[in-house]
């Protein structure tokens, strides 16, 4: 797992969940003005990519697209705050990070590139799984009334289920990375590598 990419995405998620909390309300005019500003910044960022070439140019374009999508999601969360809107911000950040990381893999070749792609996908799965678990847990807690033991129990069950689903998704993604790394080997070494990966990730 690419620890740098994962950390960046997890940080993005933690920042994303603070959007609604900071929202002080936004008028329709302010929303439209900010929307126009996002489009202008995207055009400027995309134009700057024109001076680059090859994969560097492709990476630059993905970074510009990602920044725009995240900014749009954050704007929606500020305009109409909700736990769902916060979740959408986290998804936008996860997808933006993935698109850039995946594009950077084109600078590699062979198994190194395959592993890079799998790591980028795994980082995205981790971020999205954590975001979904956080959203579902928040929703369950919000719906549970303090004076209802039954409601609190149901909220606890939903939270546990959400965390279990997230753990399963992340384990599957990490197994895919480990398995891809085994492809660089051959014969008995490869078989041993795959066997260890299966044992480690419960396959």
C-alpha positions as CSV (number, residue, x, y, z in Angstrom):
1,X,0.0,0.0,0.0
2,X,1.3,3.4,-0.9
3,X,1.4,5.0,2.6
4,X,1.8,8.5,1.2
5,X,-1.3,8.3,-1.0
6,X,-3.3,6.7,1.8
7,X,-2.3,9.3,4.3
8,X,-3.2,12.1,1.9
9,X,-6.6,10.6,1.2
10,X,-7.3,10.0,4.9
11,X,-6.3,13.6,5.7
12,X,-8.6,14.7,2.9
13,X,-11.5,12.8,4.5
14,X,-10.9,14.3,7.9
15,X,-10.9,17.7,6.4
16,X,-14.0,16.9,4.3
17,X,-16.0,16.1,7.4
18,X,-15.4,19.5,8.8
19,X,-17.1,21.3,5.9
20,X,-20.7,21.2,7.2
21,X,-19.6,22.1,10.7
22,X,-18.0,25.3,9.4
23,X,-20.9,26.2,7.2
24,X,-22.6,29.4,8.3
25,X,-25.1,29.4,5.5
26,X,-24.7,30.7,1.9
27,X,-27.0,32.7,-0.2
28,X,-27.9,31.7,-3.8
29,X,-25.9,34.7,-5.1
30,X,-22.8,33.7,-3.1
31,X,-23.2,30.1,-4.4
32,X,-23.4,31.2,-8.0
33,X,-20.4,33.5,-7.5
34,X,-18.3,30.7,-6.0
35,X,-19.4,28.3,-8.7
36,X,-18.2,30.8,-11.4
37,X,-14.9,31.2,-9.5
38,X,-14.3,27.4,-9.4
39,X,-14.8,27.2,-13.2
40,X,-12.4,30.1,-13.7
41,X,-9.8,28.5,-11.5
42,X,-10.2,25.2,-13.4
43,X,-9.7,26.9,-16.8
44,X,-6.6,28.7,-15.5
45,X,-5.1,25.4,-14.0
46,X,-5.9,23.5,-17.2
47,X,-4.3,26.2,-19.4
48,X,-1.1,26.0,-17.3
49,X,-0.9,22.3,-18.3
50,X,-0.4,23.4,-21.9
51,X,3.2,24.1,-21.3
52,X,3.9,20.5,-20.3
53,X,4.3,17.4,-22.4
54,X,3.7,13.6,-22.2
55,X,2.5,12.1,-19.0
56,X,3.4,15.2,-17.0
57,X,0.7,17.0,-19.0
58,X,-1.8,14.2,-18.3
59,X,-1.1,14.3,-14.6
60,X,-1.5,18.1,-14.6
61,X,-4.9,17.8,-16.2
62,X,-6.1,15.1,-13.8
63,X,-4.9,17.3,-10.9
64,X,-6.9,20.3,-12.3
65,X,-10.0,18.1,-12.8
66,X,-9.7,16.6,-9.3
67,X,-9.4,20.1,-7.7
68,X,-12.5,21.3,-9.6
69,X,-14.6,18.3,-8.6
70,X,-13.5,18.5,-4.9
71,X,-14.2,22.3,-4.9
72,X,-17.7,21.7,-6.4
73,X,-18.5,19.0,-3.8
74,X,-17.3,21.3,-1.0
75,X,-19.4,24.1,-2.4
76,X,-22.5,21.9,-2.3
77,X,-21.7,20.9,1.2
78,X,-21.5,24.5,2.3
79,X,-24.6,25.5,0.4
80,X,-26.7,22.6,1.6
81,X,-24.9,21.1,4.7
82,X,-25.7,17.5,5.5
83,X,-23.8,14.3,6.5
84,X,-24.5,13.0,3.0
85,X,-22.9,16.1,1.5
86,X,-19.8,15.6,3.7
87,X,-19.7,12.0,2.4
88,X,-19.8,13.3,-1.2
89,X,-16.9,15.6,-0.5
90,X,-14.9,12.6,0.8
91,X,-15.8,10.6,-2.3
92,X,-14.7,13.4,-4.6
93,X,-11.4,13.7,-2.8
94,X,-10.8,9.9,-3.0
95,X,-11.6,9.9,-6.7
96,X,-9.4,12.9,-7.4
97,X,-6.4,11.3,-5.5
98,X,-7.0,8.1,-7.4
99,X,-7.1,9.7,-10.8
100,X,-3.8,11.4,-10.2
101,X,-2.1,8.4,-8.6
102,X,-3.3,6.2,-11.4
103,X,-2.0,8.6,-14.1
104,X,1.4,8.7,-12.4
105,X,1.6,4.9,-12.9
106,X,2.0,5.5,-16.6
107,X,5.6,6.5,-15.8
108,X,6.3,2.9,-14.9
109,X,6.3,-0.3,-16.8
110,X,5.7,-4.0,-16.4
111,X,4.9,-5.4,-13.0
112,X,5.9,-2.1,-11.3
113,X,3.1,-0.4,-13.2
114,X,0.6,-3.1,-12.4
115,X,1.4,-2.9,-8.7
116,X,1.2,0.9,-8.9
117,X,-2.3,0.7,-10.4
118,X,-3.4,-1.8,-7.8
119,X,-2.0,0.4,-5.0
120,X,-3.8,3.4,-6.3
121,X,-7.1,1.4,-6.4
122,X,-6.5,0.0,-2.9
123,X,-5.9,3.6,-1.6
124,X,-9.2,4.6,-3.2
125,X,-11.0,1.6,-1.7
126,X,-9.6,2.4,1.8
127,X,-10.7,6.1,1.6
128,X,-14.2,5.3,0.3
129,X,-14.8,2.5,2.7
130,X,-13.8,4.7,5.7
131,X,-15.9,7.5,4.4
132,X,-18.9,5.3,4.0
133,X,-18.4,3.8,7.5
134,X,-18.2,7.2,9.0
135,X,-21.3,8.4,7.2
136,X,-23.4,5.3,8.1
137,X,-22.2,5.6,11.8
138,X,-23.1,9.3,11.9
139,X,-26.5,8.6,10.4
140,X,-27.2,5.8,12.8
141,X,-26.2,7.9,15.8
142,X,-28.2,10.8,14.7
143,X,-31.3,8.6,14.4
144,X,-30.9,7.1,17.8
145,X,-32.9,8.8,20.6
146,X,-31.0,9.2,23.8
147,X,-34.0,7.9,25.8
148,X,-34.4,4.7,23.7
149,X,-32.2,1.8,24.5
150,X,-33.5,-0.1,21.5
151,X,-32.6,2.8,19.2
152,X,-29.1,3.0,20.7
153,X,-28.7,-0.8,20.2
154,X,-29.7,-0.5,16.5
155,X,-27.3,2.4,16.0
156,X,-24.5,0.3,17.5
157,X,-25.4,-2.6,15.2
158,X,-25.4,-0.4,12.1
159,X,-22.1,1.1,13.1
160,X,-20.6,-2.3,13.6
161,X,-21.9,-3.5,10.3
162,X,-20.5,-0.4,8.5
163,X,-17.1,-0.9,10.1
164,X,-17.2,-4.6,9.1
165,X,-18.0,-3.8,5.5
166,X,-15.2,-1.3,5.4
167,X,-12.7,-3.7,6.8
168,X,-13.8,-6.4,4.2
169,X,-13.4,-3.9,1.3
170,X,-10.0,-2.8,2.4
171,X,-8.8,-6.4,3.0
172,X,-9.9,-7.3,-0.5
173,X,-8.1,-4.3,-2.0
174,X,-4.9,-5.0,0.0
175,X,-5.0,-8.7,-1.1
176,X,-5.2,-7.5,-4.8
177,X,-2.0,-5.5,-4.2
178,X,-0.2,-8.4,-2.6
179,X,-1.2,-10.8,-5.3
180,X,-0.1,-8.4,-8.0
181,X,3.4,-8.1,-6.4
182,X,3.6,-11.9,-6.5
183,X,3.4,-11.7,-10.3
184,X,7.0,-10.4,-10.3
185,X,8.1,-13.8,-9.1
186,X,7.9,-17.3,-10.7
187,X,7.7,-20.9,-9.9
188,X,7.8,-22.0,-6.2
189,X,8.6,-18.5,-5.0
190,X,5.4,-17.2,-6.7
191,X,3.3,-20.0,-5.3
192,X,4.7,-19.3,-1.8
193,X,4.0,-15.6,-2.2
194,X,0.4,-16.2,-3.2
195,X,-0.1,-18.7,-0.4
196,X,1.2,-16.2,2.1
197,X,-1.1,-13.5,0.7
198,X,-4.1,-15.7,0.9
199,X,-3.3,-16.6,4.5
200,X,-2.7,-13.0,5.5
201,X,-5.9,-11.7,4.0
202,X,-8.1,-14.7,4.7
203,X,-8.6,-15.9,1.2
